[in-house]
């Protein structure tokens, strides 16, 4: 244990020196306005205007959606149907290829995703399912043929987002479905039970053998507040490190939802992905996710990307968000974070380590995190007035089920330490964190290759990097940019500062 602390101390000293000295100056630009390019009902589609500085190769879109969930889905389909189809095809062709054999592989994967959606959709609220019906009808109105029915495409992408980080771990989901089917259907004969087992294993073998999707992807997130920040306010961040240069960056999207009778909120991501990869609400709340791979998984729950939307739509503070969380069920294991600037000066953020039927809630400076040991080495270094996570657990129960059980030297622990040491560096140098410092920590934690402090061409896997100032309804959002040898990870492109209050508060201020 003492040796582990010595390792952490040495790593801390190294990182603190780096964080306090020569960190790259990350490019920032400001959204100068929004140009309307289409409308449907009360909903509108805009492109973001950037007058000076870095220009993305492809535009950033903002979809401002109003009405019932059905109406918002319909308008999404009308406004973004063609782009949704294009991103869907680009996504899978980039993963699989575009030969006849690759199309055959895609058919197998689509069959698998449709099969899994039947389980995953069981606990989605009715109004969210109505949104999928709206997507179908809106896409049809936009001229998409039945083979590209948007409800089906969107459901497949939600299912992909909800899959384990390593495709082979889908076996834990299938075994759960198998056990669920048998235990909830007493009419099944022993013969039928055996047939289900055989069918499930055969199908698993076919899908696992033909799927090209590989795991091990990472993400990171943090919240910092109080004495650590310049005005005591809350800053949060979310990094998405995943399969890079798939072509979906051609259709980058901020979606602002105004559901009738509920809170407005925005998600940041890509066209065709209707869940919240990251999000912020008009109630000064943010929602975040990072992969956490355990052997306790299920698809009998609320898919996380829609669950985060549901929380933002219905919660107005941390207490109400956690009540909603407890009333819904987990699926595959993930680390999540929910924050609420309106909770200040009380603790405004919580990390949730999740797996099937289990949540572990972490606030700042948690002793479980401080005392976490893996293979004789301490891997936790919590601080007051901050919480953060990458892709490993600190709760004793989730740790027992963790499948990527690495210690010091693993990339997930290193990235966790990058965040810790950036905070520690600012503290040691008596620097309070404002937007620039919070953006610096965000960019440091994003995967840019082996050097967290500088960009090196097309190295790394970060495709989306967002910093939030939820009390001001502001975001700084960066996406991957370019393609091939000219591809760069998100923090090496530019962070676009956007004031979303103009969308949350009024439609007349966008120009």
C-alpha positions in Angstrom: 0.0 0.0 0.0 2.8 2.4 0.9 4.5 1.6 -2.5 1.2 2.5 -4.2 1.2 5.9 -2.5 4.7 6.5 -3.5 3.8 5.8 -7.1 0.9 8.2 -6.9 3.1 10.9 -5.4 5.7 10.6 -8.1 3.0 10.7 -10.8 1.4 13.6 -9.1 4.6 15.6 -9.1 5.3 14.9 -12.7 1.7 15.9 -13.8 1.5 18.9 -11.6 4.7 20.3 -13.2 3.3 19.7 -16.7 -0.1 21.1 -15.9 1.4 24.3 -14.4 3.8 24.9 -17.2 3.7 24.4 -21.0 0.1 23.3 -21.8 -0.9 24.0 -25.4 -3.2 27.0 -25.9 -6.4 25.4 -27.0 -8.2 27.3 -29.8 -11.4 29.1 -28.9 -13.9 30.8 -31.2 -17.3 32.3 -30.4 -20.6 31.6 -32.1 -21.4 35.0 -33.7 -25.0 34.0 -34.7 -27.2 31.4 -36.2 -28.4 31.3 -39.7 -31.8 29.6 -40.2 -31.8 27.2 -43.1 -35.1 25.3 -42.7 -38.2 25.0 -40.6 -41.0 22.6 -39.7 -44.0 23.6 -37.6 -42.5 25.6 -34.7 -39.1 24.0 -35.1 -36.1 25.5 -36.9 -32.7 24.3 -38.2 -29.7 26.7 -38.0 -26.1 26.6 -38.9 -23.6 28.2 -36.4 -21.8 31.3 -37.7 -18.1 31.7 -36.8 -16.9 34.9 -38.2 -13.2 34.8 -37.1 -10.7 32.2 -36.3 -10.8 28.5 -36.8 -13.3 27.3 -39.4 -14.6 23.7 -39.3 -14.4 21.7 -42.5 -18.2 21.0 -42.2 -20.8 23.2 -40.5 -22.2 22.8 -37.0 -26.0 22.6 -37.0 -28.5 23.6 -34.3 -32.0 22.0 -34.3 -34.4 23.9 -32.2 -37.4 21.6 -31.6 -40.8 22.5 -30.1 -43.9 20.6 -29.2 -44.9 17.1 -28.0 -42.4 14.3 -28.3 -44.2 13.1 -31.5 -44.0 16.6 -33.0 -40.3 17.1 -32.1 -39.6 13.7 -33.6 -41.6 14.6 -36.7 -39.8 17.9 -37.1 -36.4 16.3 -36.6 -37.3 13.8 -39.4 -38.3 16.6 -41.8 -35.4 18.8 -41.0 -32.6 16.2 -40.7 -34.0 13.1 -42.3 -31.5 13.0 -45.2 -28.5 13.8 -43.0 -29.6 11.1 -40.5 -29.6 8.6 -43.3 -26.2 9.8 -44.5 -24.6 9.6 -41.1 -26.1 6.2 -40.5 -24.6 4.8 -43.7 -21.3 6.6 -43.2 -21.0 5.3 -39.7 -21.4 1.6 -40.6 -19.6 1.8 -43.9 -16.6 3.3 -42.1 -16.7 0.5 -39.6 -17.4 -2.3 -42.1 -16.5 -1.2 -45.5 -18.8 -0.8 -48.6 -18.4 -4.0 -50.6 -21.2 -6.5 -51.2 -19.8 -8.7 -48.4 -19.7 -5.7 -46.1 -23.4 -5.0 -46.8 -24.1 -8.6 -45.9 -22.3 -8.1 -42.6 -24.3 -4.9 -42.0 -27.5 -6.9 -42.5 -26.4 -9.3 -39.8 -25.6 -6.5 -37.4 -28.9 -4.7 -38.1 -30.8 -7.9 -37.4 -28.9 -8.1 -34.1 -29.6 -4.5 -33.2 -33.3 -4.8 -34.0 -33.5 -7.9 -31.8 -31.8 -6.1 -28.9 -34.0 -3.0 -29.3 -37.0 -5.2 -28.4 -35.6 -5.7 -25.0 -34.1 -2.2 -24.6 -37.3 -0.4 -25.5 -39.5 -2.1 -22.9 -38.8 0.6 -20.2 -38.7 3.7 -22.4 -41.5 6.0 -21.5 -44.5 6.2 -23.9 -43.9 9.8 -24.9 -40.3 9.0 -25.9 -41.5 6.1 -28.0 -44.0 8.5 -29.6 -40.9 10.6 -30.6 -39.7 7.6 -32.6 -43.0 7.4 -34.3 -42.6 11.1 -35.2 -39.2 10.3 -36.6 -40.7 7.7 -38.8 -43.4 10.0 -40.1 -41.1 13.0 -40.5 -38.6 11.0 -42.4 -41.3 9.7 -44.7 -42.5 13.2 -45.3 -38.9 14.2 -46.2 -38.9 11.5 -48.9 -37.0 8.7 -47.2 -38.0 5.2 -48.4 -39.1 2.5 -45.9 -35.6 0.9 -45.9 -34.4 4.1 -44.2 -37.3 4.5 -41.8 -35.9 6.9 -39.2 -37.4 5.3 -36.2 -35.5 2.1 -37.0 -32.2 3.9 -37.8 -32.5 6.0 -34.6 -33.3 2.9 -32.5 -30.2 1.1 -33.9 -28.0 4.0 -33.0 -29.4 4.2 -29.4 -28.7 0.5 -29.1 -25.1 0.9 -30.4 -24.5 3.7 -27.9 -25.9 1.4 -25.1 -23.6 -1.6 -26.0 -20.7 -2.6 -23.9 -17.3 -1.1 -24.5 -16.0 -4.5 -25.7 -18.3 -6.3 -28.1 -17.5 -9.7 -26.7 -19.0 -8.6 -23.3 -22.4 -8.7 -25.0 -22.6 -12.3 -23.7 -23.5 -10.9 -20.3 -26.5 -9.1 -21.8 -27.6 -12.2 -23.7 -27.3 -14.3 -20.6 -29.4 -11.8 -18.6 -32.0 -11.8 -21.4 -32.0 -15.6 -21.4 -32.5 -15.8 -17.6 -35.1 -13.1 -17.7 -37.1 -15.0 -20.4 -37.0 -18.3 -18.6 -37.7 -16.9 -15.1 -40.6 -14.8 -16.4 -42.3 -17.5 -18.5 -43.4 -20.5 -16.4 -45.2 -22.0 -19.3 -42.0 -22.9 -21.1 -41.3 -26.6 -21.1 -37.8 -28.0 -20.5 -37.6 -28.6 -24.2 -38.3 -25.0 -25.0 -35.8 -23.8 -22.4 -33.1 -25.9 -24.0 -34.0 -24.6 -27.4 -33.7 -21.0 -26.2 -30.3 -21.7 -24.7 -29.1 -23.2 -28.0 -30.6 -20.5 -30.1 -29.1 -17.7 -28.0 -25.6 -19.3 -28.0 -25.7 -19.9 -31.8 -26.8 -16.3 -32.4 -24.1 -15.0 -30.1 -21.5 -16.9 -32.0 -22.6 -15.5 -35.3 -22.8 -11.9 -34.2 -19.6 -12.0 -32.3 -17.7 -13.6 -35.1 -18.9 -11.1 -37.7 -19.0 -7.9 -35.8 -16.0 -5.5 -36.5 -16.8 -3.3 -33.5 -14.0 -3.3 -31.1 -14.1 -2.2 -27.4 -11.8 -0.5 -25.0 -13.1 3.0 -25.8 -12.8 5.7 -23.1 -14.4 8.9 -21.9 -13.9 11.4 -19.1 -15.9 13.9 -17.1 -15.5 16.3 -14.2 -17.2 18.9 -12.1 -15.5 21.7 -10.1 -17.0 24.4 -8.0 -16.8 26.5 -4.8 -13.4 27.7 -3.6 -11.7 26.2 -6.6 -13.4 28.5 -9.1 -13.0 32.2 -9.6 -16.6 33.1 -8.7 -17.6 29.9 -6.8 -19.7 28.8 -9.7 -19.8 25.3 -11.3 -17.9 24.1 -14.4 -18.4 20.7 -15.8 -17.0 18.7 -18.8 -17.5 15.6 -20.9 -15.0 14.0 -23.3 -16.0 11.3 -25.8 -13.1 9.2 -26.8 -14.3 6.6 -29.3 -13.8 5.4 -32.9 -12.4 8.3 -34.8 -12.7 9.6 -38.3 -15.9 7.7 -39.1 -17.2 10.6 -41.3 -20.1 11.5 -39.0 -18.4 14.8 -38.2 -19.9 16.1 -41.5 -23.1 16.5 -39.5 -22.3 17.9 -36.1 -25.4 18.8 -34.1 -26.7 20.7 -31.0 -30.3 19.7 -30.5 -32.4 22.0 -28.3 -35.6 20.3 -27.1 -38.6 22.3 -25.8 -41.1 19.5 -24.8 -44.5 20.7 -24.0 -45.0 21.1 -20.3 -41.4 20.1 -19.4 -38.0 21.7 -19.0 -36.0 22.7 -22.1 -32.6 21.2 -22.6 -29.9 20.7 -25.2 -27.8 17.7 -26.3 -24.5 17.9 -28.1 -23.6 15.2 -30.6 -24.2 14.2 -34.2 -27.2 14.0 -36.5 -29.0 10.7 -36.3 -28.1 10.1 -32.6 -31.2 11.2 -30.7 -29.9 10.4 -27.2 -27.8 12.7 -25.0 -24.1 12.0 -25.5 -23.9 15.1 -23.3 -26.4 17.7 -22.3 -27.4 20.8 -20.4 -30.8 22.1 -19.3 -32.5 25.4 -18.7 -32.5 24.4 -15.1 -28.7 24.8 -14.9 -28.1 21.1 -15.0 -25.7 18.9 -17.0 -25.6 15.2 -17.7 -22.5 13.1 -18.6 -21.4 9.5 -19.3 -18.2 7.4 -19.5 -17.8 3.6 -20.1 -17.5 1.3 -17.1 -17.2 -2.4 -18.1 -18.5 -4.9 -15.5 -20.0 -8.4 -15.8 -23.4 -7.2 -14.5 -25.2 -6.0 -17.6 -28.8 -5.9 -18.8 -30.9 -4.5 -21.6 -34.0 -4.6 -19.3 -33.7 -0.9 -18.3 -33.7 2.6 -19.6 -31.1 3.1 -22.3 -28.6 5.7 -20.9 -28.6 8.2 -23.7 -32.4 8.6 -23.5 -32.4 8.3 -19.7 -30.1 11.4 -19.5 -32.6 13.3 -21.7 -35.4 12.2 -19.4 -33.5 13.4 -16.3 -32.8 16.8 -17.9 -36.4 17.1 -19.1 -37.9 16.5 -15.6 -35.4 17.5 -12.9 -34.8 21.0 -11.6 -32.1 20.2 -9.0 -29.8 17.3 -7.9 -32.4 15.9 -5.5 -35.1 15.6 -8.1 -32.6 14.2 -10.6 -31.5 11.4 -8.1 -35.2 10.6 -7.4 -35.8 10.1 -11.1 -32.6 8.1 -11.3 -33.7 5.8 -8.5 -37.1 5.3 -10.2 -35.6 4.0 -13.4 -33.4 1.0 -14.1 -29.8 0.7 -15.2 -28.7 -1.3 -18.3 -25.1 -1.8 -19.2 -22.5 -0.6 -16.8 -21.5 3.1 -17.1 -20.1 5.9 -15.1 -22.4 8.9 -15.1 -22.4 12.3 -13.6 -25.2 14.8 -13.0 -24.7 18.3 -11.9 -26.9 21.2 -10.8 -25.6 24.8 -10.5 -28.8 25.8 -8.7 -27.7 23.5 -5.8 -24.8 25.8 -5.0 -23.4 26.5 -2.4 -24.3 22.9 -1.5 -22.5 20.1 -3.3 -23.8 20.5 -6.9 -22.5 17.3 -8.6 -22.5 13.5 -8.1 -20.8 10.7 -9.9 -22.8 7.5 -10.3 -21.1 4.1 -10.9 -23.8 1.9 -12.3 -24.3 -1.7 -13.3 -27.4 -3.9 -13.4 -29.6 -3.3 -10.3 -26.8 -1.3 -8.5 -25.8 2.3 -8.2 -22.9 3.7 -6.2 -23.1 7.5 -5.6 -20.0 9.6 -5.1 -19.7 13.2 -3.9 -16.5 15.1 -3.5 -13.6 13.8 -1.5 -15.2 10.3 -1.0 -13.2 8.0 1.3 -14.0 5.0 -0.9 -12.1 6.7 -3.7 -9.2 7.7 -1.5 -8.8 4.2 -0.2 -9.2 2.3 -3.5 -6.5 -0.2 -4.1 -6.0 -2.4 -7.1 -3.2 -5.1 -7.1 -1.6 -3.4 -4.1 -1.6 0.1 -5.6 -3.7 3.1 -4.6 -5.6 4.4 -7.7 -7.8 7.1 -6.1 -7.0 10.7 -5.3 -10.2 12.6 -4.6 -10.4 16.3 -3.7 -12.9 18.6 -2.0 -15.1 20.7 -4.3 -14.6 18.5 -7.4 -15.7 15.1 -8.7 -14.5 13.3 -11.9 -14.3 9.9 -13.6 -12.7 8.1 -16.5 -13.4 4.4 -17.1 -12.8 2.5 -13.9 -14.7 2.2 -10.6 -14.0 3.0 -7.0 -16.9 1.5 -5.2 -16.0 -1.9 -3.7 -19.0 -3.6 -5.2 -18.6 -2.3 -8.8 -14.8 -3.0 -8.4 -15.6 -6.7 -7.8 -17.4 -6.9 -11.1 -15.0 -4.7 -13.2 -13.7 -6.4 -16.3 -10.9 -4.0 -17.2 -9.1 -4.3 -13.9 -6.0 -2.2 -14.4 -3.8 -0.5 -11.9 -1.3 2.4 -12.1 0.0 2.8 -15.7 -3.3 2.0 -17.4 -4.7 4.7 -19.6 -8.0 5.1 -17.6 -6.1 5.6 -14.4 -3.6 7.9 -16.1 -6.4 10.1 -17.5 -8.0 10.2 -14.0 -4.7 11.4 -12.6 -4.4 14.1 -15.4 -7.6 15.7 -14.1 -6.6 15.4 -10.4 -3.2 16.9 -11.0 -4.5 19.8 -13.1 -6.8 20.7 -10.2 -4.0 20.3 -7.8 -1.7 22.4 -9.9 -4.1 25.3 -9.9 -4.6 24.9 -6.2 -0.8 24.8 -5.5 -0.3 27.9 -7.7 -3.3 29.8 -6.1 -5.1 30.0 -9.4 -8.9 29.9 -9.3 -10.5 28.1 -12.1 -12.5 30.2 -14.6 -13.7 29.3 -18.1 -10.1 29.2 -19.6 -8.8 27.0 -16.8 -11.8 24.6 -17.0 -11.3 24.4 -20.7 -7.7 23.5 -20.2 -8.6 20.6 -17.9 -11.2 19.5 -20.4 -8.7 19.4 -23.2 -5.9 17.7 -21.1 -8.2 14.8 -20.3 -9.3 14.3 -23.9 -7.4 11.5 -25.8 -4.9 13.1 -28.1 -2.4 10.3 -28.1 0.3 9.7 -25.5 0.8 13.5 -24.8 -2.1 14.9 -22.9 -0.8 18.5 -23.0 -0.2 19.0 -26.7 -1.6 18.1 -30.1 0.3 15.8 -32.5 -1.5 15.7 -35.8 -4.0 12.9 -36.2 -3.1 11.1 -33.0 -5.8 10.2 -30.4 -9.4 9.2 -30.4 -11.3 12.1 -28.9 -14.2 13.0 -31.2 -16.1 15.3 -28.9 -15.0 17.6 -26.1 -17.4 19.9 -24.2 -17.0 22.2 -21.3 -20.1 23.6 -19.6 -20.8 26.7 -17.5 -24.4 25.6 -16.5 -25.2 28.6 -14.3 -24.8 30.8 -17.4 -26.3 28.3 -19.9 -23.0 28.3 -21.8 -21.1 25.6 -23.5 -17.7 25.3 -25.2 -18.1 22.5 -27.7 -15.4 20.9 -29.9 -15.7 18.1 -32.4 -13.2 16.1 -34.4 -12.5 17.7 -37.7 -11.1 16.7 -41.1 -10.5 13.3 -42.5 -7.6 10.9 -43.1 -4.2 12.4 -42.7 -5.9 15.8 -42.0 -8.1 14.4 -39.2 -7.6 16.0 -35.8 -9.1 15.2 -32.4 -11.7 17.6 -31.0 -9.5 19.6 -28.7 -7.1 20.2 -31.5 -9.8 21.7 -33.7 -11.6 24.6 -31.9 -13.9 25.0 -28.9 -17.0 27.0 -30.0 -18.4 29.1 -27.2 -22.2 29.1 -27.4 -24.7 30.9 -25.2 -27.7 28.6 -25.2 -29.9 30.9 -23.2 -30.9 32.5 -26.5 -32.5 29.2 -27.3 -33.8 28.4 -23.9 -35.4 31.8 -23.4 -36.6 33.1 -26.8 -36.6 32.3 -30.5 -36.4 35.9 -31.5 -32.7 36.4 -30.5 -31.0 33.9 -32.7 -29.9 36.2 -35.5 
